[in-house]
Amino acid sequence: TVGDISLVGHLTLPGSPRVTNVWGYYDTNTHKEYALVGDDKGGFFIVNVTDPSLPVLVTKVTGVPGRDIKPFGHYAYCCDGSGSGIQSSVVDIANPASPVVLPNKFRSSHTITISPRGNLYAEYVGITIYDLVNDPTRPDSLYKISNFGHDSTWRHNVLYDFNWNTLNIWNVTNPSGPVLVGSNDDPTILSYHSGDETEDGHYLFVCDELAVTPTPDIVVFDISDPTNPHRVMSVNDPTSRVHQLYIVGDLMFV
């Protein structure tokens, strides 16, 4: 049945970690797939999930933050969730069994989004846009958007900026000069926390982390005209509180 989810494999991680993020990394040389599992207490695990029925812990990277981790090429970029300091780190994971923590750090942030074009969007405070193509070991700051910032999603040169009190839609075709296309600040939404668009680009589903029934957990916007994102429906589940969602095909994983 469409929508059914079956547990394929399970792995208990050592040390009672506080898992806050999981992201995938595909090794193009060995054609193996890994899960990068963030530990908010510090560091992240590298788990071989090539055989999803038998996940294998490869190693844990220590000495780096573990709140949010995203890969680009054979590097992993991680942040500590803070809005101050310079604690975000770069880790070379070309050999997942022997990762190398690199010396160059960049500004702390709450979340990290990386586009396939090689631009890193670090959210909170504001949004700092980095270039990773020129030198992936040393993120180069291209632009700073001065707003609150919290989380973001990149889709086809559009950045959906969920900055808690407002949804902003940016055209980032030129990451050195982003252009604000449209925004929404519905006062009934307590926190524009995170979200994703449908594959046709017509709708945006937004999580409201602070929502308590009857306030909807997820609000749906029509973004077919991105200059005027407007609310069309909502989803409420009194038994749940949502934090992230991802849309794949006709399914939304919450």
N, C-alpha and C positions, 0 to 999 in steps of 0.2 A: 504494500500500500504506500502511495506517495506520502512522505512525511514521517514514516516510521523510522526510528533510529535504533540500531542494535549495537550493544556493546561488543566490540571486536577484541580489544585487548585492554590490559590494566597494568599499571606500574606504580608501586608505592615508593615515593621518593624519600631518601634518608634525611634525618635532621629536623623533621616537623616543619617544613618550609611554609611560608605564607605565599601561596601561588597567586600572582596577580596578573599574569599575562602568559599566553602561549602563542607562538608564531612558528611558521614552517620555514625550513631552509633546505634547498635542494642542491646537492653537490654535483655540479655538471661534469666533474672529472670521473667520479666513481658511480654516478647515477644512483646515489643513495639519498634517502630523505630523512631529515631530522626535525625534531621538535625542540625549539628553544623555549625553555620554561623558566619564567622569571620568579625569583624569590624576593619578596619585598624586605626580607631580613638581610638581603645582600647576595649578589651573584645570580647566576642562572645555570640551569642544567642543560646539557646537550644529550638528547635521547634519540637513538636510532629507531625510527619507525618505518623503515623500509618494508619490514614484515609487520603490519599493524597488529597482528594477533600476538606478536612477541616483541613488545617494545623493550629496548635494552639501554640502560643508562651508560653513556659513554664516559662522561666526566662532568664535574661542576666547575664553572669559571668563578673564581673568587677575586675579591679586591675591586669589584666593580658594582655599580648599583643594579638592582633587579626589578624595578617597578615596571618598566616597559622596554622591550627589546625588539628591534626590527633589523633584518639583514639587507645588505646590498652587495652584490658580488660575493666575495668570500669574507666579508667583514660583517660583524654584528655591532649595532649601535644601541647603547642602553642609557637610561636616565633614571633618576631617583625620585621623580614625582614632585620635587621642590621647585619653587619659583625663584630661588636665589642660590648663588654659588656657582662653581665651575666643576661639576662632578660627573657630567655625562662622559662616557668612555667609548673607546673603539677597541674591538677585539678581532684579531685575525683568526678565523676559524677554517682556513684552508685545509688544515688537518684537524678535524673535529676531536680527535683523541688527544691532541696537544695544542690547545688554543693559546694564543699569545696576546696578552694585554698590552696594548701600545701606549706609549707615554703621553701622546697628545690628547688633551681633554677639551670639551667645549661646554657651553653654559648649561646649567641644570634646567630641566623642564619637567612638566607633568606627563606629557605623552610625546611620542615620536611617530610621524608618518613619513614614509619614503615612497616617492613616485618611481616608476620604471625608468624615468628620464634621469634619475640620479640626483633629485633634489630632496633634501630632508626638511621637513616642517616640524619644528619643535614648538609645542604649545605651552603657554603659561610661564612667565607673564607675557602676554601678547603672543605673536608668532614670529619666530626667527626662521628665515629661509636660508638653507645652506646648500652649497654645491659640493657633491661628492665625486664628480667625474674627474676633475682636474687632479685631485690627490685624495683618494678615499680614506687615507690615514689621517688626514688633517682637514676636517670640515671647514669650508670657507664661507663665511657669512656674506650673503648677498643682499638681504633686505630685512627690515624689522617693521612689523605691523604693530602699532601701539594700541592694543585693546586688552581685554582681560585674558582671553585664551583659555582653552581647557582640553579639547580634543578636536581632531580633524579627520576627514576622509578625502582622499584624492581620487578623482575619476576624470579621465580624458581632459586634462588641462584645466579642470575645475576643482577648487578646494572648498569643501564644505567645512566651515569653521563654526564649531559648536562652542561658543564662549559663555556658556552658562545662562546669561540673561538674554542673549540674542543669537539668532542664526544668521551668519553672513555667508554669502556666496561670492567667491573670488575667481576671477579669470587669471590663471597663473601661467598662461602660455609663455609670458616673459617673467620668469621668477624674480628677476631684478626689478620689476615694476608691476606688481599685481594690481588688478583693477577690481574694485568692488562693483559687482553686478546687481545684487539685490540683497535684501535682508528681511527679517521678520522678528518681532519682539512681542509676541502674544503674551499678555500678562498672566494668563491662566496656566502657562507652562512654567513650572517652578525651576526647572533646570534643563536648558538645552545641553544635554550631556554628550551624546554621540549619535551616530546614525549612518545610514547607507542608502544609496539610490537603487531603484529598480533598473534592470538591464537595458530597458528602453529609454532610460533617462528622464522619464516623465514624472516620477514620484520619488519623494524622499521620506524615509521612515526615521523618526527622531525619538530617542529614548529620553524620558524624563525620570532621572534617578530618584528625585525627591518625592515623586508622586505617591500619594496614599489615596485609596479609594474614597470618593468617586473620581478623583483626578486621574485622567488616563495615563497609563504607563508609556504608551507609544502614540505619537501624533503623526499623521500622514499629511504631507504637503504636496500639492500639485506644483511642480517646478518646470512644466512645459514652457512657461515664460519665466525664466530665472530672474527677471527684473521684478517679478511680482509673485514670489512664493506664497501660496495661500492654502490654508488648512481645509482639508476635504473630509477627513474622518479620523477616528482614534480607536485605540484598543485598550481595554481595561481588564486586568486580571487581579482580583482582590487577594489572591494567594501569593502573588509574586511582586518582586521589585526588580526592574530591569537595569542593566548597567551598560551592556554592549549589544549590538546586533549586526549581523552580516547577511547580505542577500546573495544567494547563489541560485541562478535560474529562477524557478518559481517558488523557491523555499526561502524562508527567513529564519536564521538560527539566532536565538535570543539567549 
